[in-house]
Structures are given as structure tokens and as C-alpha cells.
């Protein structure tokens, strides 16, 4: 699940409700946005989704990988064939 989907699927709960239902919220497979006076103050994210977000952040820090992705996008826009094998090789897959 990407970050935008996490935000969209998050169930809004006020602080008091979050305190009363914390056990239920942390076992949920869905994210929850904790609100105080109608404003977000915290976000509960299922563990697997958090791991995926951390992996994505790590990939964004990889300058070589991001350069290769940009190169592929440029080639695609120019109508050139984009080699997925080249990208996989850069990713070490």
C-alpha cells in the first residue's frame, strides 16, 4: 500500500476513542488517524505497511537507482525501448 492509499483508507478517530479502543486499533489491518479537536496528531499504521514505506524511503535515497528510473522515463517519453532488465540489474535483482 502506498502512502496516499494509507492516508485515504485511514479511519479517523478522536483521541478519547483511540485510548478506549487502542487494542482493537493496533490489531486492525487498516490505518487509523488520531485526531485532537479535529486535527491529526498521530497515525497508526499496520506493521507490514510501515515496512513497505521504509523500503520505499530507502529506495528513494539510492541516487543510482533514482537516476536509472529517470533515465528510463526519459527514454520512454522519447519513444525508445526501455529495458526492464537494465533496471533490475541496477537494483541487484
HUCOR-V532471 format. One record per helix or strand. SS is the DSSP state (helix for helix, strand for strand). FROM is the first residue (numbers start at 1). TO is the last residue. If there is no record, write none. Layout:
# HUCOR-V532471
ss from to
SS FROM TO
SS FROM TO
This chain:
# HUCOR-V532471
ss from to
helix 3 9
strand 11 14
helix 15 20
helix 22 27
strand 32 36
strand 39 44
helix 47 61
helix 63 77
helix 84 91
